[in-house]
């Protein structure tokens, strides 16, 4: 034991050197490891930022193309959903469906709003499709969220629609909860409110109810979304209600739209005109 103690005493300087050298090596490795880690982290942040900017740059230039693709897909979905709806309605009524589903589907034309008026009392929408694209007067104009207006004037490449924000606008709508229907108008005051009139007080309608097109006109198919009930008041006419409606679509922010024509519109109009002339 004494020999071991003597060994440490004789070599204390050398052993102290080895201890300090080992500590130095350890600290040096940790320092380099930290620098390397910080270098990798910094590199990842820089490269990640660059790739993020490149992705944003690409997304910006491809956004329009993507929107057009989604709009086209929506057209196909609209046709499909309408075909299924028509098939279901006719089948449940016990009628035979003699034609193909496609022949019973809506005519749907994808279009864009290039001018939108909403500050006047007789507001209109200018749209970038015309007779060359199959557009006709009395076609409905909708978004995927709701009703927007009706085509009133058509040129070869453009058309004008009477907006629902027009004091002359009239759309027949109903609650999703019943078959009681009324006339949707615009009083001319607020861009985000419409007025449903001629609804009888006995109609089961409540705040928050969703309104859809009734399908009694030849312009819009039955069940197209319109808006939500936000206020119910007694009308000046006895036994009727005046109902404030918030449109599902922001009428001040329009671009992608769809022009609709019911396949049975012509036949219905001709029959009704015949009856009118006879009277």
TIMINU-493993 format. One line per field, with one value per residue: residue in one letter; x, y, z of N, C-alpha, C in turn. Coordinates in steps of 0.2 Angstrom, whole numbers. Last residue first. Layout:
residues N
aa = (A  ...)
neast = (X  ...)
nnorth = (Y  ...)
nup = (Z  ...)
caeast = (X  ...)
canorth = (Y  ...)
caup = (Z  ...)
ceast = (X  ...)
cnorth = (Y  ...)
cup = (Z  ...)
***
This chain:
residues 279
aa = (X  X  X  X  X  X  X  X  X  X  X  X  X  X  X  X  X  X  X  X  X  X  X  X  X  X  X  X  X  X  X  X  X  X  X  X  X  X  X  X  X  X  X  X  X  X  X  X  X  X  X  X  X  X  X  X  X  X  X  X  X  X  X  X  X  X  X  X  X  X  X  X  X  X  X  X  X  X  X  X  X  X  X  X  X  X  X  X  X  X  X  X  X  X  X  X  X  X  X  X  X  X  X  X  X  X  X  X  X  X  X  X  X  X  X  X  X  X  X  X  X  X  X  X  X  X  X  X  X  X  X  X  X  X  X  X  X  X  X  X  X  X  X  X  X  X  X  X  X  X  X  X  X  X  X  X  X  X  X  X  X  X  X  X  X  X  X  X  X  X  X  X  X  X  X  X  X  X  X  X  X  X  X  X  X  X  X  X  X  X  X  X  X  X  X  X  X  X  X  X  X  X  X  X  X  X  X  X  X  X  X  X  X  X  X  X  X  X  X  X  X  X  X  X  X  X  X  X  X  X  X  X  X  X  X  X  X  X  X  X  X  X  X  X  X  X  X  X  X  X  X  X  X  X  X  X  X  X  X  X  X  X  X  X  X  X  X  X  X  X  X  X  X  X  X  X  X  X  X)
neast = (-533  -525  -513  -510  -508  -496  -487  -486  -480  -468  -463  -460  -451  -440  -436  -431  -418  -413  -397  -385  -369  -358  -343  -330  -333  -337  -341  -353  -360  -356  -369  -380  -388  -400  -416  -430  -447  -463  -478  -496  -508  -510  -496  -485  -478  -469  -452  -437  -420  -412  -411  -399  -400  -399  -396  -409  -421  -426  -417  -423  -432  -445  -452  -452  -441  -437  -421  -420  -414  -412  -415  -412  -428  -441  -456  -469  -483  -492  -490  -484  -474  -472  -454  -438  -424  -407  -391  -379  -381  -396  -406  -416  -423  -425  -434  -442  -458  -461  -469  -469  -464  -451  -437  -431  -442  -441  -443  -442  -436  -434  -428  -428  -418  -405  -396  -397  -394  -396  -382  -376  -363  -352  -351  -363  -374  -389  -398  -401  -400  -401  -392  -387  -389  -374  -362  -357  -368  -378  -390  -401  -407  -414  -405  -391  -375  -367  -356  -361  -368  -356  -347  -342  -354  -359  -373  -382  -394  -402  -397  -379  -369  -365  -359  -346  -338  -335  -337  -336  -342  -348  -365  -375  -391  -395  -401  -407  -398  -391  -399  -410  -428  -438  -443  -459  -465  -466  -460  -448  -443  -441  -432  -421  -418  -415  -403  -394  -393  -387  -375  -369  -368  -360  -348  -345  -342  -332  -322  -320  -316  -303  -297  -297  -288  -276  -273  -271  -260  -248  -242  -242  -235  -222  -220  -221  -209  -199  -201  -198  -184  -179  -182  -174  -161  -161  -163  -153  -142  -144  -142  -129  -123  -126  -119  -106  -105  -106  -95  -85  -88  -85  -72  -66  -69  -61  -48  -47  -47  -35  -26  -28  -23  -10  -5  -6  4  15  15  16  25  28  15  11  21  18  6  11  19  10  4)
nnorth = (158  155  160  153  140  143  146  133  126  133  131  118  116  124  117  105  107  123  129  140  144  148  156  164  177  189  197  202  192  177  166  164  179  180  187  190  189  193  183  184  188  204  213  217  203  200  193  186  184  175  160  159  154  145  129  121  115  114  125  140  143  140  139  130  127  134  135  136  141  135  143  153  154  144  139  132  143  151  163  162  173  184  186  188  198  199  206  211  224  233  239  233  222  209  194  179  173  156  141  126  113  113  114  122  135  142  154  162  178  193  210  223  227  216  206  196  204  199  198  198  190  188  184  189  193  194  198  191  178  180  176  168  155  146  139  139  151  154  160  153  160  170  169  158  151  144  151  161  169  169  174  182  194  206  208  223  232  244  251  249  242  231  224  217  209  196  180  166  149  134  128  115  109  95  79  70  65  57  46  43  41  35  31  31  36  36  45  39  42  56  58  51  57  70  67  62  74  82  76  78  92  95  88  95  108  105  103  116  122  115  121  134  133  129  141  150  144  144  155  152  140  145  153  143  136  145  147  134  133  143  138  127  132  138  128  119  127  128  114  113  122  117  105  110  116  104  97  106  105  92  91  99  93  81  87  92  81  75  85  84  70  72  81  73  63  71  75  63  53  52  49  37  29  30  23  10  7  6  -6)
nup = (-361  -371  -367  -356  -361  -369  -358  -352  -362  -364  -351  -351  -361  -356  -344  -342  -339  -333  -332  -324  -323  -309  -305  -297  -290  -278  -265  -261  -257  -251  -249  -241  -235  -222  -221  -212  -216  -212  -213  -212  -207  -215  -220  -213  -204  -190  -192  -189  -194  -201  -210  -224  -241  -252  -262  -271  -272  -289  -300  -307  -318  -318  -301  -291  -283  -272  -264  -246  -230  -213  -198  -189  -182  -191  -197  -202  -206  -202  -208  -224  -233  -240  -241  -236  -240  -237  -233  -237  -241  -237  -245  -254  -251  -262  -260  -262  -258  -252  -246  -237  -235  -223  -220  -228  -234  -251  -264  -279  -282  -290  -291  -291  -283  -281  -277  -286  -302  -318  -329  -345  -355  -369  -383  -389  -376  -366  -351  -340  -328  -311  -296  -285  -272  -266  -266  -278  -286  -301  -311  -323  -338  -345  -361  -363  -368  -377  -380  -389  -380  -366  -352  -341  -334  -323  -313  -305  -296  -293  -283  -280  -275  -283  -297  -305  -318  -321  -315  -325  -327  -333  -335  -336  -337  -326  -333  -341  -349  -340  -337  -352  -351  -343  -328  -323  -307  -293  -286  -284  -297  -297  -287  -291  -303  -298  -290  -299  -307  -297  -295  -308  -309  -299  -302  -313  -307  -299  -308  -312  -300  -299  -310  -306  -295  -301  -309  -299  -292  -298  -292  -279  -278  -281  -269  -259  -262  -260  -247  -242  -246  -238  -225  -225  -226  -214  -205  -208  -204  -190  -187  -191  -182  -169  -170  -171  -159  -151  -154  -150  -136  -134  -137  -127  -115  -117  -117  -104  -97  -101  -96  -82  -81  -85  -76  -64  -68  -67  -54  -47  -45  -32  -27  -33  -27  -13  -13  -17  -6  4  0)
caeast = (-537  -532  -516  -511  -513  -502  -489  -489  -486  -472  -464  -465  -457  -443  -439  -438  -419  -417  -403  -389  -375  -361  -350  -332  -328  -339  -334  -347  -362  -354  -364  -375  -386  -392  -411  -424  -441  -457  -472  -490  -507  -512  -502  -490  -479  -475  -457  -444  -425  -409  -415  -401  -397  -401  -396  -403  -417  -428  -420  -418  -425  -441  -450  -458  -442  -443  -425  -418  -419  -409  -417  -407  -422  -437  -450  -465  -477  -493  -488  -489  -474  -478  -460  -442  -431  -412  -397  -379  -378  -389  -403  -411  -426  -420  -433  -436  -454  -463  -464  -472  -465  -458  -441  -429  -438  -444  -439  -446  -434  -439  -426  -433  -425  -408  -396  -402  -392  -400  -387  -378  -370  -354  -346  -359  -371  -384  -395  -406  -397  -404  -396  -384  -391  -381  -365  -358  -361  -377  -383  -400  -403  -417  -408  -397  -379  -373  -355  -356  -371  -361  -349  -338  -351  -357  -367  -381  -387  -403  -403  -385  -370  -369  -362  -351  -340  -330  -340  -333  -341  -344  -359  -371  -386  -395  -397  -412  -403  -388  -399  -404  -422  -436  -437  -454  -465  -469  -467  -452  -444  -446  -439  -424  -419  -420  -409  -397  -395  -394  -380  -370  -372  -367  -352  -346  -347  -338  -324  -323  -322  -309  -298  -300  -295  -280  -275  -277  -266  -252  -243  -245  -242  -225  -219  -226  -216  -200  -202  -204  -189  -179  -185  -181  -164  -160  -168  -160  -143  -144  -149  -134  -122  -129  -126  -109  -104  -111  -101  -86  -88  -92  -76  -65  -72  -68  -50  -47  -53  -41  -27  -30  -30  -15  -5  -10  -4  13  15  10  22  33  19  7  21  24  6  6  22  15  0)
canorth = (162  152  163  160  141  140  151  139  124  133  138  121  113  125  124  105  104  116  129  134  146  143  155  158  176  184  194  207  195  184  168  159  174  181  181  193  186  195  185  183  181  199  209  222  207  200  199  185  188  178  165  157  158  152  134  125  113  113  118  136  145  137  143  131  124  129  136  133  141  136  138  148  157  147  142  130  139  144  162  162  166  180  189  183  198  198  204  205  219  230  243  239  229  213  200  182  177  163  145  133  115  112  110  115  132  138  149  158  171  189  202  220  228  221  212  196  201  203  195  202  191  190  182  183  195  190  200  195  181  177  180  174  159  149  140  132  149  152  161  155  155  166  173  160  155  141  146  156  164  172  169  181  187  205  205  217  229  239  248  253  248  230  230  216  215  201  187  170  156  137  132  119  112  102  83  74  69  63  52  42  43  32  35  28  37  30  47  39  35  53  61  49  50  69  70  58  68  84  77  71  88  98  86  88  107  106  97  111  124  114  114  132  136  125  134  151  145  138  155  158  140  140  155  149  133  142  153  137  129  144  145  126  128  142  134  117  125  134  118  109  122  123  104  106  120  110  94  105  112  94  87  101  99  81  83  97  85  72  84  90  72  67  82  79  61  68  80  67  55  53  55  43  30  33  30  14  8  12  0)
caup = (-356  -371  -373  -355  -357  -372  -363  -348  -360  -369  -353  -346  -361  -362  -344  -344  -345  -332  -336  -325  -326  -313  -304  -300  -296  -283  -267  -263  -264  -250  -253  -240  -240  -223  -223  -214  -214  -216  -210  -216  -207  -210  -222  -213  -210  -193  -190  -191  -190  -195  -207  -217  -235  -253  -256  -271  -267  -282  -298  -303  -318  -323  -307  -295  -290  -271  -270  -253  -235  -220  -203  -190  -183  -185  -198  -196  -208  -200  -201  -220  -230  -242  -240  -238  -237  -241  -231  -234  -246  -235  -240  -256  -250  -259  -263  -259  -263  -252  -250  -237  -242  -225  -215  -229  -229  -245  -260  -275  -282  -287  -291  -295  -281  -286  -274  -281  -296  -313  -325  -339  -353  -363  -378  -391  -382  -369  -358  -343  -335  -317  -300  -286  -278  -266  -259  -275  -284  -294  -309  -316  -335  -340  -355  -365  -363  -375  -375  -391  -384  -370  -356  -347  -334  -330  -314  -310  -297  -298  -281  -282  -272  -277  -294  -299  -315  -322  -314  -320  -329  -329  -339  -332  -341  -328  -329  -336  -353  -342  -332  -348  -354  -350  -331  -327  -314  -297  -288  -279  -295  -302  -287  -285  -303  -302  -287  -294  -310  -300  -289  -305  -314  -299  -296  -314  -312  -296  -304  -317  -303  -294  -310  -312  -294  -297  -312  -303  -289  -299  -300  -281  -276  -285  -276  -259  -262  -267  -251  -241  -249  -245  -227  -225  -232  -220  -205  -209  -211  -194  -186  -194  -189  -171  -170  -177  -165  -150  -155  -157  -139  -132  -141  -134  -116  -116  -123  -110  -96  -102  -103  -85  -79  -89  -83  -65  -67  -74  -59  -46  -52  -36  -25  -34  -34  -15  -11  -21  -13  4  0)
ceast = (-538  -536  -523  -515  -515  -508  -495  -491  -490  -479  -469  -467  -462  -450  -443  -441  -426  -418  -407  -395  -379  -368  -352  -339  -331  -334  -336  -341  -357  -355  -363  -368  -380  -390  -404  -419  -435  -451  -467  -484  -501  -510  -503  -497  -485  -475  -463  -448  -432  -414  -412  -406  -400  -398  -396  -402  -410  -422  -422  -421  -421  -434  -446  -457  -448  -444  -431  -423  -416  -415  -413  -408  -416  -431  -447  -458  -472  -487  -488  -487  -479  -477  -466  -449  -435  -419  -402  -385  -378  -387  -396  -407  -422  -423  -427  -435  -448  -458  -466  -467  -469  -458  -448  -434  -437  -439  -443  -442  -439  -437  -432  -433  -430  -415  -399  -402  -397  -398  -390  -383  -370  -361  -347  -355  -367  -381  -389  -404  -403  -401  -399  -388  -389  -383  -372  -362  -362  -369  -382  -392  -402  -414  -412  -400  -386  -377  -361  -354  -367  -365  -355  -340  -348  -352  -365  -374  -387  -396  -405  -391  -376  -370  -366  -353  -346  -332  -334  -336  -337  -342  -355  -365  -382  -390  -397  -408  -407  -393  -396  -403  -416  -430  -435  -449  -459  -469  -470  -459  -449  -448  -444  -431  -423  -422  -415  -403  -398  -397  -387  -376  -374  -371  -359  -350  -350  -344  -331  -325  -325  -315  -304  -302  -299  -287  -278  -279  -272  -259  -247  -246  -245  -233  -223  -226  -221  -207  -203  -206  -196  -184  -185  -185  -171  -163  -167  -165  -150  -145  -150  -141  -128  -128  -130  -117  -107  -111  -107  -93  -89  -93  -83  -70  -72  -72  -58  -50  -53  -48  -33  -31  -33  -22  -10  -11  -8  6  12  9  16  31  24  11  17  24  12  6  18  18  4)
cnorth = (170  156  161  163  148  142  149  145  130  131  138  127  116  122  126  112  104  113  122  135  140  145  150  157  170  184  188  204  200  188  175  162  170  176  183  187  188  192  188  186  179  192  204  218  212  205  198  190  186  183  168  162  155  156  141  129  116  111  118  130  141  139  138  136  125  125  131  135  139  136  140  143  152  150  145  133  138  140  155  160  167  173  183  185  193  198  204  202  212  224  239  242  235  220  204  188  180  166  152  137  122  114  109  111  124  136  146  153  167  181  199  212  225  221  218  202  200  200  200  198  195  190  184  180  188  193  196  197  185  181  176  179  166  152  143  133  142  151  159  155  157  160  168  165  158  145  143  150  159  167  172  175  186  198  204  214  223  236  243  249  252  236  228  222  214  208  192  177  160  144  135  122  116  103  91  79  73  68  58  48  42  35  32  32  33  31  41  41  35  46  58  52  48  62  69  60  63  78  78  71  81  94  89  86  100  106  99  105  119  116  112  125  134  127  129  144  146  139  149  158  146  140  151  152  138  139  150  143  131  140  146  133  128  138  137  123  123  132  124  112  119  124  111  105  116  114  100  102  111  101  90  97  101  87  83  94  90  76  80  89  78  69  78  81  67  66  77  73  59  55  57  50  36  34  33  21  12  13  6)
cup = (-359  -366  -374  -361  -356  -368  -367  -353  -356  -367  -359  -348  -357  -363  -350  -344  -347  -338  -335  -329  -327  -316  -309  -299  -300  -288  -272  -265  -266  -257  -251  -243  -238  -229  -225  -216  -217  -212  -215  -212  -211  -212  -217  -216  -209  -199  -193  -188  -193  -191  -201  -214  -229  -247  -257  -265  -267  -277  -291  -301  -314  -323  -312  -301  -293  -278  -270  -258  -242  -225  -209  -196  -184  -187  -192  -198  -203  -202  -198  -212  -224  -239  -242  -236  -240  -237  -236  -231  -243  -240  -238  -251  -252  -258  -259  -263  -259  -257  -250  -241  -242  -232  -218  -225  -231  -240  -254  -271  -277  -287  -287  -295  -285  -284  -279  -277  -291  -306  -320  -335  -346  -361  -371  -386  -384  -375  -360  -350  -338  -323  -306  -291  -279  -272  -260  -268  -281  -292  -302  -315  -328  -337  -351  -359  -366  -370  -373  -387  -387  -375  -360  -351  -341  -330  -321  -310  -302  -300  -287  -280  -274  -272  -288  -296  -311  -320  -316  -321  -324  -332  -334  -336  -337  -333  -331  -332  -348  -346  -335  -343  -349  -353  -337  -329  -317  -304  -292  -280  -289  -300  -291  -285  -297  -303  -291  -291  -305  -303  -292  -299  -311  -304  -296  -308  -313  -301  -301  -313  -308  -296  -305  -312  -300  -296  -308  -307  -293  -296  -302  -289  -279  -284  -281  -266  -263  -268  -258  -245  -248  -248  -234  -227  -232  -226  -211  -209  -213  -202  -190  -193  -193  -179  -172  -177  -171  -156  -155  -159  -147  -136  -140  -138  -124  -118  -123  -116  -102  -102  -105  -93  -82  -87  -87  -72  -67  -73  -66  -52  -52  -43  -30  -32  -36  -23  -14  -20  -17  -2  0)
***
